[in-house]
Amino acid sequence: MLPPVAVALAAVHQLQAGLLPDRTAVLLALAVVPPLVVRQLVDTAAATSSRPEPACGALLVVDLHLTELPGRLVRDDVAAEAVRRARAVAADDGEVFDLTGTGLAVVSGSGAVLAYALGTRLLTALSRPYEVAGAVLRSRPSIGLTELGSGQPEDLFRQADLARRRAAQLGRDRVEWYDAYLEEQLVRRLDLERELPGAVARGELDLVYQPVLSLADRAPVGTEALLRWRNPVLGTVFPTELLPVAEDLDIVGELGTWVLDRACRQLADWTVGGRRMWMAVNVTTRELTSPDFVPRTAAVLEAYGVGPDQLVVEVAEPKVAAELPTVVARLAGLRSMGIRTALDDFRAEHASLAQLRRLPIDLLKVGPEVATAGADPHRPLLDVVVTVAERLGLEVVAEELESAHQVEGAHRAGCRYGQGFELARPATAERVEAYFEEFPSTSR
């Protein structure tokens, strides 16, 4: 235990002398102390084991995630109380150590199932409020767990900490196991978090465009702008992967501003020569509910001379409910300017149908799960959705059409527009423009 103690004593000495530890000392402590603590704990477990093989059992790494940011002295009191609670829970089943304010480490000699049960008991104990210095602090712990084996202590700590990070990403208040696939996911996530903040400045973002066709004559009436991030290390990253990272990094607005600007500029280029069609742009609820979204959108349209009715702003239905009043207000503001609005990924559930009447939208986009579902085989669910949409004055776009059978079914059900690989694949602006040339009379 001497190395971690030596590092800790050095830091204490500096503090007592009225000096703040320099940056190198802090980084050294964060990098060195936890693995050395784990090594000592694992060695202790191995020493008490009757077998000469590496110790069996599990390592649990805990982060308290205090809901407030107290001062250092208060944090120390909370950490001491957390260690006391953890030791009371672990009792004879494991050893507990405070990882110098970053959380706790627990080495259990029990098997996998019992170690997981220990983790759930730790969650309960560590989640109780902490009453210190006249304040009540709350914690939402995340716990990562890995089985002990023949690996080096540093590797075991890294594995448990990766599992702990996964638990935090999934909402905290949970225990997560380490596995190799989890490590791949988390390493990928860390790479995305590292690279994404500079993507706009480095010119790595790109748009591809997927035509939207009239199902009556298969003529293009519009396109949807789809974001792609082309990173030299990570390859091409799609919105389903990059948007959650952007939201966590709070840079969704930056990406959305770039997409809107680039899409409107492209639309202006296509409009030259008399071609008239719309451009659909996807926005997150966080973007849409931003106070400056409506005036910013108006400014972009004016800058490129694009008519408001040529822009369609799409928002995904599953994300709307949490911010419904604000979403309604923003969509109404867009429509008052002549901008068309669309509800994407419509699920046709009871709650979806109920809120549909409140949303000021022009287009309703439904996927194949709606087109192929329905309790009555003689009347698919898509027929019902189209009927409801017609009563509300909405036009339906069937998306993700990947077969001639799906296209025919959507047309037969009454969908006016369609979109999907069977009709036209997403492509670069140049290829989409060449595709448009086959329809010289394209108009909205």
NORDATA-V980136 format. One record per pair of residues at least 12 apart in sequence whose ideal C-beta (glycine too) atoms are under 8 Angstrom apart, sorted by the first residue. I is the first residue (numbers start at 1). J is the second residue. If there is no record, write none. Layout:
BEGIN
I:J / I:J
END
This chain:
BEGIN
1:37 / 1:40 / 3:32 / 3:36 / 4:32 / 4:33 / 4:36 / 4:37 / 4:40 / 4:100 / 7:28 / 7:29 / 7:32 / 7:33 / 8:29 / 8:33 / 8:100 / 10:25 / 11:25 / 11:29 / 29:100 / 30:100 / 30:102 / 33:99 / 33:100 / 34:99 / 34:100 / 34:102 / 34:105 / 34:157 / 34:161 / 35:153 / 35:154 / 35:157 / 36:153 / 37:97 / 37:99 / 37:105 / 38:59 / 38:105 / 38:107 / 38:153 / 38:154 / 38:156 / 38:157 / 39:153 / 39:154 / 41:59 / 41:95 / 41:97 / 41:105 / 41:107 / 42:54 / 42:55 / 42:59 / 42:107 / 42:148 / 42:153 / 42:156 / 43:153 / 44:95 / 44:107 / 45:57 / 45:95 / 45:107 / 45:109 / 45:148 / 48:109 / 49:109 / 53:150 / 54:148 / 54:149 / 54:150 / 55:107 / 55:109 / 55:148 / 56:109 / 56:111 / 56:147 / 56:148 / 56:149 / 57:94 / 57:107 / 57:108 / 57:109 / 57:110 / 57:111 / 57:115 / 57:147 / 57:148 / 58:107 / 58:108 / 58:110 / 58:111 / 58:112 / 58:115 / 58:116 / 58:145 / 58:146 / 58:147 / 58:148 / 59:105 / 59:106 / 59:107 / 59:108 / 59:145 / 59:146 / 59:147 / 59:148 / 59:156 / 59:157 / 59:159 / 59:160 / 60:94 / 60:104 / 60:105 / 60:106 / 60:107 / 60:108 / 60:115 / 60:118 / 60:119 / 60:122 / 60:143 / 60:144 / 60:145 / 60:160 / 60:175 / 61:99 / 61:103 / 61:104 / 61:105 / 61:143 / 61:144 / 61:145 / 61:157 / 61:160 / 61:161 / 61:163 / 61:164 / 62:82 / 62:86 / 62:103 / 62:104 / 62:105 / 62:106 / 62:122 / 62:126 / 62:141 / 62:142 / 62:143 / 62:164 / 63:102 / 63:103 / 63:141 / 63:142 / 63:143 / 63:164 / 63:168 / 64:78 / 64:79 / 64:82 / 64:103 / 64:104 / 64:126 / 64:139 / 64:141 / 65:139 / 65:140 / 65:141 / 65:142 / 65:168 / 65:172 / 66:78 / 66:137 / 66:138 / 66:139 / 67:137 / 67:138 / 67:139 / 67:140 / 68:135 / 68:137 / 68:138 / 70:132 / 70:133 / 70:135 / 70:137 / 73:133 / 74:132 / 74:133 / 74:135 / 74:137 / 75:101 / 76:101 / 77:130 / 77:132 / 77:133 / 78:130 / 78:132 / 78:137 / 78:139 / 79:98 / 79:101 / 80:98 / 81:130 / 81:132 / 82:98 / 82:104 / 82:126 / 82:130 / 82:139 / 83:96 / 83:97 / 83:98 / 83:104 / 85:125 / 85:126 / 85:128 / 86:104 / 86:106 / 86:122 / 86:125 / 86:126 / 88:125 / 89:118 / 89:121 / 89:122 / 89:125 / 90:106 / 90:108 / 90:118 / 90:122 / 93:108 / 93:109 / 93:110 / 93:114 / 93:118 / 94:106 / 94:107 / 94:108 / 94:109 / 94:110 / 94:118 / 95:107 / 103:164 / 105:157 / 105:160 / 106:118 / 106:122 / 107:148 / 112:147 / 115:145 / 115:147 / 116:145 / 116:175 / 116:177 / 119:143 / 119:145 / 119:175 / 120:175 / 122:141 / 122:143 / 123:141 / 123:143 / 123:173 / 123:174 / 123:175 / 126:139 / 126:141 / 127:139 / 127:140 / 127:141 / 127:173 / 140:172 / 140:173 / 141:172 / 141:173 / 142:164 / 142:165 / 142:167 / 142:168 / 142:172 / 142:173 / 142:174 / 142:176 / 143:163 / 143:164 / 143:167 / 143:174 / 143:175 / 143:176 / 144:159 / 144:160 / 144:161 / 144:162 / 144:163 / 144:164 / 144:165 / 144:166 / 144:167 / 144:175 / 144:176 / 144:178 / 145:160 / 145:163 / 145:175 / 145:176 / 145:177 / 145:178 / 146:159 / 146:160 / 146:163 / 146:177 / 146:178 / 159:178 / 159:183 / 160:178 / 162:178 / 162:182 / 162:183 / 162:186 / 163:176 / 163:177 / 163:178 / 163:182 / 164:176 / 165:186 / 166:182 / 166:185 / 166:186 / 169:189 / 188:234 / 189:245 / 191:233 / 191:234 / 192:234 / 192:237 / 192:241 / 192:242 / 192:245 / 193:245 / 193:248 / 193:249 / 195:231 / 195:233 / 195:234 / 196:229 / 196:242 / 196:245 / 196:246 / 196:249 / 196:251 / 197:249 / 197:251 / 199:229 / 199:231 / 199:255 / 200:254 / 200:255 / 200:258 / 204:229 / 204:230 / 204:231 / 204:232 / 205:227 / 205:228 / 205:229 / 205:230 / 205:255 / 205:258 / 205:259 / 205:262 / 206:227 / 206:228 / 206:229 / 206:230 / 207:225 / 207:226 / 207:227 / 207:228 / 207:259 / 207:262 / 207:263 / 207:266 / 207:429 / 208:225 / 208:226 / 208:228 / 208:426 / 208:427 / 208:428 / 209:223 / 209:224 / 209:225 / 209:226 / 209:266 / 209:426 / 209:427 / 209:428 / 209:429 / 209:432 / 210:223 / 210:224 / 210:226 / 210:419 / 210:424 / 210:425 / 210:426 / 210:427 / 211:223 / 211:419 / 211:423 / 211:424 / 211:432 / 211:435 / 211:436 / 212:224 / 212:278 / 212:280 / 212:397 / 212:417 / 212:418 / 212:419 / 213:417 / 213:418 / 213:419 / 213:423 / 213:424 / 214:416 / 214:417 / 215:398 / 215:407 / 215:410 / 215:411 / 215:415 / 215:416 / 215:417 / 215:418 / 216:411 / 216:416 / 218:423 / 219:439 / 219:442 / 220:277 / 220:424 / 220:435 / 220:436 / 220:439 / 220:442 / 221:277 / 221:278 / 221:417 / 221:442 / 221:444 / 222:277 / 222:278 / 222:279 / 222:280 / 222:312 / 222:417 / 222:444 / 223:277 / 223:278 / 223:279 / 223:280 / 223:432 / 224:279 / 224:280 / 224:281 / 224:282 / 224:314 / 224:419 / 225:259 / 225:262 / 225:263 / 225:266 / 225:279 / 225:280 / 225:281 / 225:282 / 226:239 / 226:282 / 226:426 / 227:239 / 227:242 / 227:255 / 227:259 / 227:282 / 229:242 / 239:282 / 242:255 / 243:255 / 243:284 / 247:284 / 247:286 / 252:284 / 252:286 / 252:287 / 253:286 / 253:287 / 253:290 / 256:283 / 256:284 / 256:287 / 257:296 / 259:281 / 259:282 / 260:281 / 260:296 / 260:297 / 260:300 / 261:300 / 263:279 / 263:281 / 264:279 / 264:300 / 264:301 / 264:303 / 264:304 / 264:306 / 264:311 / 265:304 / 266:279 / 266:429 / 267:279 / 267:304 / 267:306 / 267:310 / 267:311 / 268:304 / 268:305 / 268:306 / 269:429 / 270:433 / 270:436 / 271:306 / 271:310 / 275:436 / 275:442 / 275:443 / 276:310 / 276:442 / 276:443 / 276:444 / 277:310 / 277:442 / 277:443 / 277:444 / 278:309 / 278:310 / 278:311 / 278:312 / 278:340 / 278:444 / 279:306 / 279:310 / 279:311 / 279:312 / 280:312 / 280:313 / 280:314 / 280:342 / 281:311 / 281:312 / 281:313 / 281:314 / 282:314 / 282:315 / 282:316 / 282:344 / 283:313 / 283:314 / 283:315 / 284:315 / 284:316 / 284:319 / 285:315 / 285:316 / 285:319 / 285:320 / 285:322 / 285:323 / 285:327 / 288:313 / 288:315 / 288:323 / 288:326 / 288:327 / 288:330 / 288:331 / 289:323 / 289:326 / 289:327 / 289:330 / 293:330 / 294:330 / 294:333 / 294:334 / 294:337 / 297:311 / 297:313 / 297:334 / 297:337 / 297:339 / 298:337 / 301:339 / 307:338 / 308:337 / 308:338 / 308:339 / 309:338 / 309:339 / 309:340 / 309:444 / 310:444 / 311:339 / 311:340 / 312:339 / 312:340 / 312:341 / 312:342 / 312:362 / 312:363 / 313:331 / 313:334 / 313:339 / 313:340 / 313:341 / 313:342 / 314:341 / 314:342 / 314:343 / 314:344 / 314:363 / 314:365 / 315:327 / 315:331 / 315:341 / 315:342 / 315:343 / 315:344 / 316:344 / 316:345 / 317:343 / 317:344 / 317:345 / 317:346 / 317:347 / 317:352 / 318:345 / 318:347 / 320:343 / 320:355 / 320:359 / 321:351 / 321:355 / 324:355 / 324:358 / 327:359 / 328:358 / 328:359 / 328:360 / 331:359 / 331:360 / 331:361 / 332:360 / 335:360 / 335:362 / 340:362 / 340:363 / 341:360 / 341:361 / 341:362 / 341:363 / 342:361 / 342:362 / 342:363 / 342:364 / 342:365 / 342:397 / 343:356 / 343:359 / 343:361 / 343:363 / 343:364 / 343:365 / 344:365 / 344:399 / 345:365 / 345:367 / 346:364 / 346:365 / 346:366 / 346:367 / 346:370 / 346:385 / 347:369 / 347:370 / 348:366 / 348:370 / 348:373 / 348:381 / 348:384 / 348:385 / 353:388 / 356:388 / 356:392 / 357:392 / 361:394 / 362:394 / 362:395 / 363:394 / 363:395 / 363:396 / 363:397 / 363:417 / 364:385 / 364:389 / 364:394 / 364:395 / 364:396 / 364:397 / 365:396 / 365:397 / 365:398 / 365:399 / 365:419 / 366:382 / 366:385 / 366:396 / 366:397 / 366:398 / 366:399 / 366:415 / 367:398 / 367:399 / 367:400 / 368:400 / 368:401 / 368:402 / 368:406 / 370:382 / 370:385 / 371:398 / 371:406 / 371:409 / 371:410 / 371:413 / 372:406 / 372:409 / 380:409 / 380:413 / 382:398 / 382:409 / 382:410 / 382:413 / 382:415 / 383:413 / 383:414 / 386:413 / 386:414 / 386:415 / 387:414 / 390:414 / 395:416 / 395:417 / 396:414 / 396:415 / 396:416 / 396:417 / 397:415 / 397:416 / 397:417 / 397:418 / 397:419 / 398:410 / 398:413 / 398:415 / 398:417 / 398:418 / 398:419 / 398:420 / 399:418 / 399:419 / 399:420 / 400:419 / 400:420 / 401:418 / 401:419 / 401:420 / 401:421 / 401:422 / 401:423 / 402:420 / 402:421 / 402:422 / 403:422 / 404:422 / 406:420 / 406:422 / 407:420 / 407:422 / 407:423
END
